[in-house]
Amino acid sequence: MPASHGHLLAAVRAVSGHSLTTYVNAVADRHAALGHGHMARRREKVARWEGGVEPEYTAQLAMADIHGVDPGQVKARGWPNWLLLALPGPDVAAPFTPEVTISALDDLAADPARADASDVPLMPESVLRALTEKWTEHVQQSIRRGEKGGYVGGEVTSAIHARLTGLWHLDDSLGGTACASQARSDLRMVTRLLRHARHDGQMTSDLHYLAAEYARFLGWAEFDSGNVPQAHRAWHAALRASAETVDPAHSAYLLSNLALHAVYDDQPHVGADFLSAARDIAGTKTTPIVAAMIDTWRVRATAALGDGQQAAQLLRQAETEYERAVVGDEDPAWAYWMCRPSHMAETGRAFLDLDDPATAEGLLTEGLASLDQGATRDRVLYLVWISTAQARRRELDAAAISAGEALDAAAIVESGRCDDLLGELASELRPHSAESAIGDVLDRVGT
């Protein structure tokens, strides 16, 4: 039986640099050293394992010992799931299969403390690029095969969709920190359904969509909270879940979330590349609103790279796409927040990056006026960047008023991202601290 290149063991073997022959010899040697006796040294044995045959338990213990995996995890996780622990760092090298997806979702939902607590992101640029490139290739292959995804299901999935919608709006009002626990709890419920419930066809596709969107949202909530390693871990699981269903719009949205984070993390070149890939995935298989969303975030990434001409062109393109939207378009439910591209907060911030505070203030002020009343976290973003633009234009009284309003709104939002932006605003205002109004705002920020 030929070895499967999509099997976890093949990934583990590749990472550890073993051929079929050297691997079976290593396992046989460790098997004997552990006191389990002699075993055959035929390369075909490893090929059968990778083709779907489960190794004897003692052979698995020998493999676990080679890779430094606790033998208790061999029994607890079962074959082949325990092999995830044999991969270095996050299990991004694992193949895209339903088994690996469910294991990744299990770990994400059950153990919020597993991510590295250091300041180094869990997935460096090279690893993140490799994962998304492999995932993008998988998604594109699925689309080409003409598989269909859908959002229909039974009463259970309908109820979960309703919970998910409520969580989106709760995040708008309260920020990501307040929503992460509920997202993880609901994701645990969806993962249990995927693992234990009877489902096929449309129901399976819908459950994988729910898993992907909950994991995406959890990544967004952790990003908004300022927990970069946790956000990357969640988005990793989301990529796996989304690979099990074909939804070009949601795939593009997920990749766009990763891209926007990269821009915030001072990696605009990564963000621009990911957004271009998201645009390619969405292609013509999505609505004008989704296309406008992606291109609006591309405006921000391009501006951060200093390319004002390209940013302006992308904004015109996004506006054209937005104008193409008509009543009756089957927009995804998650796109409810998309407004006119020129009114989005990220667009105004883009013009700050391009040293054009006057244009930034005008766009942000118009956007703030059209903002939904419940979008408190976005209100903070708009006001922080309006105040920044006003300070750069030496309109210090106006900047102080806007900053004060931003602080008022931030008082009911739990968002590490907003806290960071308020800190950046304080740095922007500090050179003008002699102005009494600015000094009062700086005192409030400090408090």
C-alpha angles and dihedrals in degrees: 000000000000119000116256113237087205094060120109091232090058089054092048091047092049092050092049092047098241129146119210090264099047091045096053089048092051092049092047092050092049091044090058094041090055091054097252094122133240124322133190117274099212117137088218088071091066090043089056091049090053090046093060107279113128113231121235112273093248090053089053090051089053091051091048090052091052092053098040096248119152107252089224089066090057090065097034097051101028130209126347098358096073088063088076086075090058092063118092117255115332112006094251092132092065118107123255102260133137091248094055091044093056092046091051091048091047091054093045095050097041106042118038091171098060095091119094110270094208124104091254112101113248091237117040119209095266093052094043091050092049092050096048093044091053091045092047091052090050093049093047091050090052092049091050090053087061097237115166127223125197146183100224124109144128131300092282097057091042089056091048090051088054091051090049093052090051090051092053091056093043088057090052090056105034106022133241100292091064093050106043097086094051091047091052092048093050091045089055088055093050091047091052089053091050091050103040112017125087109251140143141165114003094006092054090049091050093049091051090050090051091048091049094048095045090050091046091049091047088053090050092048091050091047090051089049091053096249101133099173091049091048092052091048091052093047089050090058090044091055089053094049093046090052088066094062132040112238111139094187095052092043089055091047092052093050089046090057090055089048096051090050089052089055091051088048091058093255100114092154089061091046093050092050093048092048091051088052090048090052090051092050093049090047112148092327096090141057129271090252092060092045090050091050093054094046092047090057087046087059089059094047093046093048090051086057089055097247103135095169093055091044091054091048091051091049091053089049092050091049090051091051091048091052090053091063114108136185108274097038109140095236116179114259091240091061091072091109097057113116133173107314094235089054096054117111092231090058092055090047089052091062090050087056088051092054093247103124094163093060090041093054093048094050094043093049091052091046093050090052091056096043118123111256093236095054095096097154092053089048088061091052093050094047094046092053093042089054090048091052091048092050091051088052090050092244089138100165090052090045090054092050093049091046091051091052090049090053091049091053093043091057091078097039125087101206128135088196091059090047090053092048091050088052090052090049090052089054089050092051099039096087086061096048091122088073105091095222091051091046091054091052092049090052089054092049090051091050 
